[in-house]
Amino acid sequence: MLLLSGIALWSDAQATKGNKLTTHPVVYSLSLAVYCTAWTYYGSVGRAATSGFDFLAIYIGPAIFAPIWMIVLRKIIYISKAQRITSVADFISSRYGKSTTLGIIAALIAVISIIPYISIQLKAIAAGFDILIQSSHLEATNIPFYLDAAFYIAVVLTIFTIWFGTSKLDPNESHEGLVAAIAFESVVKLVAFLSVGLFVTYSVFNGFTDLFKQASAVDKIQQLFIIKSSTSGTWEWIWMTIISMSAIILLPRQFHMAVVENNNPNAVRTASWLFPLYLLLINIFVIPIAIGGLLILKDTGIEPDTYVLSLPLSFGKDYLALFVAIGGFSAATSMVIVAVIALSIMISNNIMVPLLLSSYTMRSEKVVNLSNRLLGIRRLSIVVVLLLAYGFFKAVSLQYALVSIGLISFTGIAQFMPIVIGGLYWKRATKAGAIAGLSIGILVWAFTLPLPTLVESGNISGSLMSKGLWGISWLRPYALFGLEGMGQIAHAAFWSLLFNTSSYMVVSLMTRPSAIELTQADFFVDIYKYKDKTIEYEFFKRRAKITDLVGLLNRFLGEKRAKELLEQFEIDHQIKLSKIESASTEFINFTETHLAGAIGAASAKAIVSSTSKQDPIKMEEVFTILDQTQEVIRYSKAMERKSKELEDLTFQLTEANKQLKELDRMKADFITTVTHEIRTPLTSIKALSKILYDYPQLELSKRQEYLDIISSESERLSRLINQVLDLEKIQSITDVKMELIDFKEVVKEICHKFQQMIIEKNIDFTLNLPEEPLNMKGNKDRLTQVVVNLLSNAIKFCDSEQGKIQLTLKAQQDYFTLKIKDNGRGVPKAMERYIFERFTQVSHQQEGKPKGSGLGLAITKSIVEQHEGRIYLEDNHGQGATFVVQLPMYVMIDILDKS
Amino acid sequence: MKMNVRKTAANTTVLIVDDEPSIVIAVEFLLQQEGYKVLKAFDGNAAIKIAEQHQPSLVILDVMMPGITGFEVARKIRENPDLEDTRIIFLTAKGTTADKFEGYANGAEAYLVKPFDNQELMNNINEMIAYG
């Protein structure tokens, strides 16, 4: 103990000189060996002597897991350092929105699981002590506590732990002394264990070969080390491996050494091979010692757990025995010290402070410095934990082997595994899910492991074991839901983790995370995104006065520490805090993080919130802020899209405006043209009728000619008016009634009506119609008008002497073509472009204007376009005109036919 | 014996240009009744050709015709020094102020809008022939 204190003081002194021995990867790896407790030291041999290779499972798990420490453990360390996380309970609470409830649950689970574990260390120390002084052991239950060695051991350990663990308020301000002492103890226990191993193997026996030869002669021993392939054994192995994987990081003392005391995340790399090597070394002599014990001490009734000590003693090697006892003592004390420190931090930060926070004194302005009070709480927690451990030792653990109680603790702690791993990699996990998983997991654990233990030790009587809870057979603690054939540990681990994980996932998926849960989830899962950036991860818009925050730091950390921190902050951020009134987000976060180091994340958040005003932040906002990069990309894409949309819209508007203007102009043009077209016949009518009136003696032939002209011009006038009305109607009514018609029939009908006229004009008319009907969706009246216009044009323009017209209708793939060809003069090249425009007429010098309004083709085109078809003039190389109309066919999808 | 012989209808040629035969028929009749010699054209290019050949005293011009417009015909006539004495009257359905302005700008002496009054047209023609 004195030596330990010396080492601790020395390395503390080194640390203040800036010589940080404890950041060395080897020291870090050795400090992780706090994993190897008295259970390893004494218990492994005991386990090996009673059940063979079983003891190995809990070392294989960590060894398998070690290579991926660089991924998982380093991530946990980065997160914990960034958020000044103080314990595994704090880690869990912090991940799930800095939840106080979750912090309390996790801390309670840790305390419940670990106290029995501490108690078995006390047992080990006491047993070792008893063996050394040759007193009768295993009767500790009967003696009063003031005569019990274990009690004094507990007292000494309490003092020592208080001195080690509560010198500084923030556990993140590492305790170099503690780390160095633990690393030293790891060396001591290894050397001591190797010594006894070498003694047994090479001094008592003649090396491994001799040892195993002698062992194989004894049937009972041989049976032990034959690996049995029973189902229950295999399951036990698998499950012990799994739970020990989680234990190596999640056990409070492991988390404390591996994460909280870690000042050099890259030391993990060394630890990931050095630590497994340490485990190998310390296990090498387990079997030889066990065999040796079985061979030599077989009839003495000595508990196998004490073979390590009893063997040297039985050969009179007192000094070796003393050294071995010191090794065991080291193993036990290091575990107890670290575990108790870790538990006390959890108790004070995650249980006591949140509870006290609501009370008056903590918030009162009168209490200037709370840091001493916090340390007081922590010291008290240490005393309470060790007292509880001692109480448990007296009550229960004497009746059990070291290993079985250790495994119960391991399985309890394994309940953290789903929510920690999920918390690191699954953003969707919620607080409610974590609470559900943890609570249900620990209840199943309590029912399947500690409860039967209590029943068996006689503390609780009843038929629970054989008949099940409330007499329901599938609620038997060792055969839940009728699952038998597994070992106790495998059975409990299987059911508790199954219930834990599934309720964690189901409840997480059913609940919506709050804003702070989302930010924390993002921070934990994407730590590497935040690690290298100086940007603050926090997205809450909080406002607070500098003076309030400085006050908080003074009260909780002490004035001296607060002053140091503030100076550091001023240097880092190049600002003078005294000159600013309201705090920046950085400063609020800075305050909260450092308070978190002292009192836990959840409490720090609560306290800072009490002084700062938090602008209500909507879920939508948080969602936007989260996945920042993604969101920015998405956002810029959306912006791009929006601006594209706007551009399109502007374009459309400009186009629409242009069209409207064009329409307006066209309307004006149309009116001008129409009035012009009306005035022309009107002029003839007016002039000629006046002539007839003024010259009554006009010769009859002239009179007849003028009257003819007047009559035809009147006709022209009325036709014109009708067609103008037609055109307006066609262009303004867009929803014409469309029905299924056979276009071939339409054409046929028209040709029939024109037959008389064609014969009269002596025109050579050829008609080519297809056999099959040409179905289309259209308006029959209008399509009739199209054909009539084109056909009458052809009749009008074809050669007046030897007229020739060809009408061809044929179907192509999904449309059909109507061609009407005449042998007239054709359309002059210059007019082709205008032929379908309104009031365009082709006239010839000698013949003057043909009869017509100039609207026929414009109307025809409008109708064709309404039917989604097109009309054009085919190049005929000066041999008459050919008008082509293409219309879409109606394709009937005959489902019955297809199938 | 008068040196400055007053022009009479009998020795005066008038060219009518219009793509509407019925109008040409009506105006021709009216001019013939007064004793003018009448020439006819149904489009702008033909009109220019006939004007150059016969150097009529007066051209009655429509505006909207296939090919070149009446305004262009008027400009062509004005550009030709041989046709210096030829008078131009527009007789057209285009009746806006802007159209009239363009007609006078292209060298017309009168601008009448269809449908015209027979008497008014003849008065204009007679006056122009008599007083230059």
Interface residues (C-beta under 8 A of the other chain):
Chain A: T672 T675 H676 R679 T680 P681 L682 T683 S684 I685 K686 A687 L688 K690 I691 D694 Y695 K702 E705 Y706 I709 E713 S843 Q845 G848 K849
Chain B: D19 E20 P21 S22 I23 I25 A26 V27 F29 L30 Q33 F42 D43 A46 M64 P66 A93 K94 K114 P115 F116 D117 N118
